[in-house]
């Protein structure tokens, strides 16, 4: 089975932070893939912009090295790379002065009629300055969009301020707030599973679902981002955005269409229906952890504080939360969330556990019946698994067995699994905001997260140590086991 590529209009992508880490690891390889899959129309250009004084040639060399380093084996094709590098340009610009902006304008004016996208792969502290410069230098055309990366604020107040600053220059329909989790194939599949099948929807509520688990586990540590991470922590870094988005897609009502406003309206309602966690219940509903030295990927690894090089820190590298949604559909159904660095493996999944059967007609010899689970695996090995009770095959009377209908997308379809950025970068050009966060969503997410942060502070809630390479602190296990449930750990 082959995927269908619909070419987009010619565009100029201006990447601020064009020589930075995100451009190197994600954006340039993603754009290269879209080129080789035939999605570009000509003329299309990618223009790196940052403070470094690079020439076009030097930037092309940087991009070539980035492709060599980050493409998988067999993906680097000499002729395609040559074509890709020829569409790259570079302009040194300074966000805080007028240096370089006239040159950027000159280049962009050569393609006035094309779609123009500004990607801000820079620290949020300069989003405002760059937006203003884009405006002042008259770089905004009818076909212009701006893309911003997280973190969008570190609390509600700073998010409001950031949104206001960008909103002064760009209209909401021009602003694309990226949450790369929304571009992951399986996350989109969650919508297909829920809304393209009649099977699940009648069961998708508190009458039939016992609880939901969302796990985003990483085996990596700080990866050289200590400066940012220690001021953020797992709640801000992963829950406020990625995990709440997963929760929204799992819990939202059926939108009337895939239209961006229809989808985002429904997600917003979920965020607004989340029951508050604050100083009064934060200790029962949350666990904070921080990794200590241990082993990961087969070798010894340092603890968090050692990675900070002797620092003292109460920043959480792990968080588990029992969240609840106060509406008819989900009343009484806990959503257990957990995420952390230096856990036992890289594994992200959403597990829907249905209620047990109301009455068992089988005798004891048949064995225990296990509640059905639907497991949506985001990574690695994207796929969907549905557990079912069956009769154990063969003679021996009626004995029950829990089995899985397991669909791994990689083995089921012979297509490359695109990186999340590929889809999202092209959605910007297509002006499709369905998989991007609207301003009110980001703010509603902070409205729920802020009281947790404040609650931790007021309660003086300390991080619990966990050994690197494990599933987090024992208190996280207690969080779910207190309710008579267990974390799904079948990886
Ligand atoms: C980023 C976080 O948004 O997502 C990182 O800032 C995290 O800390 C990353 O490692 C995880 O993304 P993925 O796609 O590797 O699961």
Boltz pocket constraint, residues with backbone or C-beta under 6 A from the ligand:
constraints:
  - pocket:
      binder: B
      contacts: [[A, 180], [A, 218], [A, 237], [A, 238]]
      max_distance: 6.0
